[in-house]
Amino acid sequence: MEFPELETHCSLPSCQQVDFLPFQCDCCHNVYCLEHRKYSAHSCSKSGNKDCQVLVCPLCAKAVKLVPGEDPNITFENHTRTGCDQTNYRRVTEKPRCPVQGCKEKLTFSNCHTCKDCRVKVCLKHRFPTDHTCAKLTPPAKSQFLDSFTRRQGVGTTASSSSGTSTASTATAHRQAAAASQGTVPRRPSAPQPRVQYPAHEPTYNPVHPPSANSRARPLGTEGEVCPHCSATFDDVVALISHVESYHPSTSGHQQRSTPQSGAREVCPQCGLSFQDITALISHVEQRHGQPGLTVR
């Protein structure tokens, strides 16, 4: 069974095959079968307009399209005289590198990333805005909060310090006014007390044979004035007299020291004072030297 209106023969003389789905060449507009539908299969004479062959220039690395029916050498010579830019060869052949300082990673198809904010191509390791110092990078909310908090704290500290200073000055002024109204003068700082040097170890006294005044006057190897009662050392005589009047009032003034009176019979083994009877001596030792129950022979 044949369908003349549907079937078509192949235009190639050596084929002439009947084909129900023929292919028409867009160059020569002839009908061919499935086997001879390509330009090379039926040797199309008008396929030069559809030819897409190019020649890569070794000087500028650009693709030069070959002109149909023209010698490729002539096409290349025309390109070298007119549009060949040798500086383009380095840009084409060399791979771009990551622009981040200190990074030498080559940017290829698989490891290249284009930032959405600054449109800069970087490697995958520096793809985040904080890694390649993006131009449109805004400070995070945490940094803004810390900055504002620091500023507020600085203002509060300054205000509190100024208020505290003003309060202290006001209180001082009030105290001075009250002292002036009462007729009192503010007390000045007292003069420094004389330096007192006490011996490292308290001297040992013998109750039976008390030391004489000459032996206790000034220890060997010391400088300054020495108290004859407690062996404390002073820089001058004024300090020594002040010390004796303050700490040994019973031994100064009208009372005699270290030398027994003509009618006295009992002598203190600690400080050398004389007493009329043993009762006065015991009371003196308990009160002045803190030795209760001392037995005096």
C-alpha positions as CSV (number, residue, x, y, z in Angstrom):
1,M,0.0,0.0,0.0
2,E,1.5,3.4,-1.0
3,F,0.8,7.0,0.0
4,P,2.1,9.2,-2.8
5,E,1.2,12.4,-1.0
6,L,3.1,11.4,2.1
7,E,6.2,9.6,0.8
8,T,9.2,11.5,-0.7
9,H,12.4,10.3,-2.3
10,C,15.9,11.3,-1.1
11,S,17.4,13.9,-3.4
12,L,20.8,12.1,-3.4
13,P,21.1,10.4,-6.8
14,S,22.8,7.3,-5.3
15,C,20.0,6.8,-2.6
16,Q,16.5,7.8,-3.9
17,Q,15.1,6.2,-0.8
18,V,11.4,6.7,0.0
19,D,11.1,8.4,3.4
20,F,7.9,9.3,5.2
21,L,9.7,11.8,7.5
22,P,12.0,13.6,5.1
23,F,14.5,16.4,6.1
24,Q,15.0,19.5,4.1
25,C,18.5,21.1,3.9
26,D,18.4,24.8,5.0
27,C,21.2,25.6,2.6
28,C,20.3,23.9,-0.7
29,H,16.7,23.3,0.2
30,N,16.7,19.7,-1.1
31,V,15.0,16.8,0.7
32,Y,17.1,14.0,2.1
33,C,16.5,11.0,4.2
34,L,17.7,10.4,7.7
35,E,21.0,9.0,6.6
36,H,21.9,11.9,4.3
37,R,20.4,14.9,6.2
38,K,23.8,16.3,7.3
39,Y,25.9,18.7,5.2
40,S,28.8,16.4,4.9
41,A,26.5,13.4,4.1
42,H,25.1,14.9,0.9
43,S,28.2,17.2,0.2
44,C,26.2,20.4,0.3
45,S,27.7,23.0,-1.9
46,K,26.0,25.9,-0.1
47,S,26.9,24.9,3.5
48,G,29.7,27.6,3.7
49,N,27.3,30.1,5.1
50,K,26.6,27.8,8.1
51,D,30.2,26.9,8.8
52,C,31.4,27.9,12.3
53,Q,35.1,27.0,12.2
54,V,37.4,29.3,14.1
55,L,41.1,29.7,14.4
56,V,42.7,30.5,17.8
57,C,45.4,33.2,17.5
58,P,48.6,32.2,19.2
59,L,49.5,35.9,19.9
60,C,46.3,37.2,21.5
61,A,44.4,34.0,22.3
62,K,41.3,35.3,20.4
63,A,39.1,33.1,18.2
64,V,39.2,34.2,14.6
65,K,36.3,33.0,12.4
66,L,37.3,31.5,9.1
67,V,35.6,33.1,6.0
68,P,33.9,30.5,3.8
69,G,35.8,30.0,0.5
70,E,38.8,32.0,1.8
71,D,42.3,30.7,2.6
72,P,42.8,30.4,6.4
73,N,46.3,31.9,6.1
74,I,44.9,35.1,4.5
75,T,42.3,35.3,7.2
76,F,44.9,35.0,10.0
77,E,47.2,37.6,8.3
78,N,44.3,40.1,8.1
79,H,43.6,39.5,11.8
80,T,47.3,40.2,12.8
81,R,47.3,43.5,11.0
82,T,44.0,44.8,12.4
83,G,42.6,43.3,15.6
84,C,45.4,41.4,17.2
85,D,46.1,42.6,20.8
86,Q,49.0,40.7,22.3
87,T,48.4,42.1,25.8
88,N,45.2,40.1,25.9
89,Y,47.1,36.8,25.9
90,R,48.2,37.1,29.5
91,R,44.7,38.0,30.7
92,V,43.2,35.0,28.9
93,T,45.8,32.3,29.7
94,E,46.6,33.2,33.3
95,K,44.0,32.3,35.9
96,P,42.8,35.1,38.1
97,R,43.7,35.0,41.8
98,C,41.8,35.8,45.0
99,P,42.1,39.6,45.7
100,V,42.3,39.1,49.4
101,Q,45.7,40.2,50.8
102,G,47.9,37.3,51.5
103,C,45.8,34.8,49.5
104,K,47.2,33.4,46.2
105,E,44.4,30.9,45.4
106,K,43.7,30.7,41.7
107,L,40.1,31.3,40.8
108,T,38.7,28.5,38.6
109,F,35.2,27.5,37.7
110,S,34.8,25.3,40.8
111,N,36.3,27.5,43.5
112,C,35.2,31.0,42.5
113,H,32.6,32.9,44.4
114,T,31.1,36.3,43.4
115,C,30.0,38.4,46.4
116,K,26.4,39.6,46.2
117,D,27.2,42.9,47.8
118,C,30.4,44.2,46.2
119,R,30.4,41.9,43.1
120,V,34.0,40.9,43.7
121,K,35.2,37.4,42.8
122,V,37.0,35.7,45.6
123,C,37.8,32.1,46.6
124,L,35.5,29.9,48.6
125,K,37.6,30.4,51.8
126,H,36.9,34.2,51.7
127,R,33.4,34.1,50.5
128,F,31.9,35.7,53.6
129,P,31.7,39.5,53.7
130,T,33.8,39.7,56.9
131,D,36.6,37.6,55.3
132,H,37.3,39.8,52.3
133,T,36.4,43.2,53.9
134,C,33.3,43.8,51.8
135,A,32.8,47.5,50.8
136,K,29.2,47.4,51.8
137,L,29.7,45.6,55.0
138,T,27.7,47.2,57.9
139,P,28.7,46.8,61.5
140,P,26.7,44.0,63.3
141,A,24.0,44.8,65.7
142,K,26.1,43.5,68.6
143,S,28.9,46.0,67.9
144,Q,26.4,48.8,67.6
145,F,24.9,47.8,71.0
146,L,28.3,47.7,72.7
147,D,29.3,51.0,71.3
148,S,26.1,52.7,72.5
149,F,26.4,51.0,75.9
150,T,30.0,52.2,76.3
151,R,29.0,55.8,75.4
152,R,26.2,55.7,77.9
153,Q,28.5,54.3,80.6
154,G,31.1,57.0,79.9
155,V,28.5,59.8,80.3
156,G,27.1,58.2,83.5
157,T,30.6,57.9,85.0
158,T,31.5,61.5,84.2
159,A,28.2,62.8,85.6
160,S,28.6,60.7,88.8
161,S,32.2,61.8,89.4
162,S,31.2,65.5,88.9
163,S,28.2,65.1,91.2
164,G,30.4,63.4,93.8
165,T,33.0,66.1,93.6
166,S,30.4,68.9,94.0
167,T,28.8,67.1,97.0
168,A,32.2,66.8,98.7
169,S,33.0,70.4,98.1
170,T,29.6,71.5,99.4
171,A,30.0,69.4,102.6
172,T,33.5,70.9,103.2
173,A,32.1,74.4,102.8
174,H,29.3,73.6,105.3
175,R,31.8,72.3,107.9
176,Q,34.0,75.4,107.5
177,A,30.9,77.7,107.9
178,A,29.8,75.8,111.0
179,A,33.3,76.1,112.5
180,A,33.4,79.8,111.8
181,S,30.0,80.4,113.4
182,Q,31.1,78.6,116.6
183,G,34.4,80.5,116.8
184,T,36.5,77.4,116.4
185,V,39.5,77.1,114.2
186,P,40.0,73.9,112.2
187,R,42.7,71.7,113.8
188,R,45.9,71.6,112.0
189,P,47.8,68.4,111.6
190,S,50.1,67.7,114.6
191,A,53.9,67.6,114.3
192,P,55.4,64.2,113.8
193,Q,56.3,62.4,116.9
194,P,60.0,61.7,117.7
195,R,61.3,58.5,116.5
196,V,61.7,55.9,119.3
197,Q,63.9,52.9,119.0
198,Y,63.3,50.1,121.4
199,P,65.8,47.3,121.9
200,A,65.1,44.0,120.3
201,H,65.1,42.3,123.7
202,E,64.1,43.7,127.0
203,P,67.1,44.0,129.4
204,T,67.4,41.4,132.1
205,Y,67.3,42.8,135.7
206,N,68.7,41.0,138.7
207,P,66.5,41.8,141.8
208,V,69.4,41.2,144.1
209,H,72.0,43.3,142.3
210,P,70.1,46.0,140.2
211,P,72.1,47.7,137.5
212,S,73.6,51.1,138.3
213,A,72.6,54.3,136.5
214,N,76.0,54.5,134.7
215,S,75.6,51.0,133.2
216,R,72.1,51.7,131.9
217,A,72.8,55.2,130.7
218,R,73.9,54.3,127.1
219,P,74.4,50.8,125.7
220,L,77.6,50.1,123.8
221,G,77.5,50.5,120.0
222,T,74.3,52.8,120.1
223,E,73.9,56.4,119.1
224,G,71.6,59.0,120.6
225,E,70.1,59.3,124.1
226,V,69.0,56.2,126.0
227,C,66.2,56.1,128.6
228,P,67.7,54.8,131.9
229,H,64.4,53.1,132.8
230,C,63.4,51.1,129.6
231,S,66.6,51.4,127.5
232,A,64.7,53.1,124.6
233,T,66.9,55.2,122.2
234,F,66.1,58.7,121.2
235,D,67.6,61.2,118.7
236,D,68.0,64.1,121.1
237,V,67.6,65.0,124.8
238,V,64.2,66.8,124.3
239,A,62.7,63.6,123.0
240,L,64.2,61.7,125.9
241,I,62.7,64.1,128.5
242,S,59.3,64.0,126.8
243,H,59.4,60.2,126.9
244,V,60.4,60.1,130.6
245,E,57.6,62.6,131.6
246,S,55.0,60.6,129.6
247,Y,55.9,57.0,130.4
248,H,57.8,57.3,133.8
249,P,56.1,60.2,135.6
250,S,56.8,58.7,139.1
251,T,60.5,58.8,138.5
252,S,60.7,62.4,137.4
253,G,60.3,65.7,139.4
254,H,60.4,65.5,143.1
255,Q,61.1,61.7,143.3
256,Q,64.7,60.7,143.3
257,R,66.0,58.1,140.9
258,S,68.6,55.4,141.1
259,T,70.2,56.8,144.3
260,P,68.6,55.7,147.6
261,Q,67.8,58.3,150.1
262,S,69.7,58.4,153.4
263,G,66.7,57.2,155.4
264,A,65.3,54.8,152.8
265,R,65.7,51.1,153.3
266,E,63.9,49.4,150.4
267,V,65.0,49.8,146.7
268,C,63.0,48.7,143.7
269,P,65.1,46.1,141.7
270,Q,63.5,47.3,138.4
271,C,63.9,51.0,138.4
272,G,66.1,51.8,141.5
273,L,63.5,53.9,143.4
274,S,63.7,54.0,147.2
275,F,60.8,53.3,149.6
276,Q,60.4,53.6,153.4
277,D,58.9,50.2,153.9
278,I,58.4,46.9,152.1
279,T,54.6,47.5,151.6
280,A,55.2,50.6,149.5
281,L,57.8,48.8,147.4
282,I,55.4,45.8,146.7
283,S,52.6,48.2,145.8
284,H,55.0,50.1,143.5
285,V,56.2,46.9,141.7
286,E,52.6,45.7,141.2
287,Q,51.4,49.0,139.8
288,R,54.4,50.1,137.7
289,H,56.0,46.9,136.6
290,G,53.1,44.5,136.4
291,Q,54.6,41.8,138.6
292,P,52.2,40.8,141.3
293,G,53.4,38.7,144.1
294,L,57.0,39.8,143.8
295,T,59.1,38.5,146.7
296,V,61.6,41.0,147.9
297,R,64.5,39.7,150.0
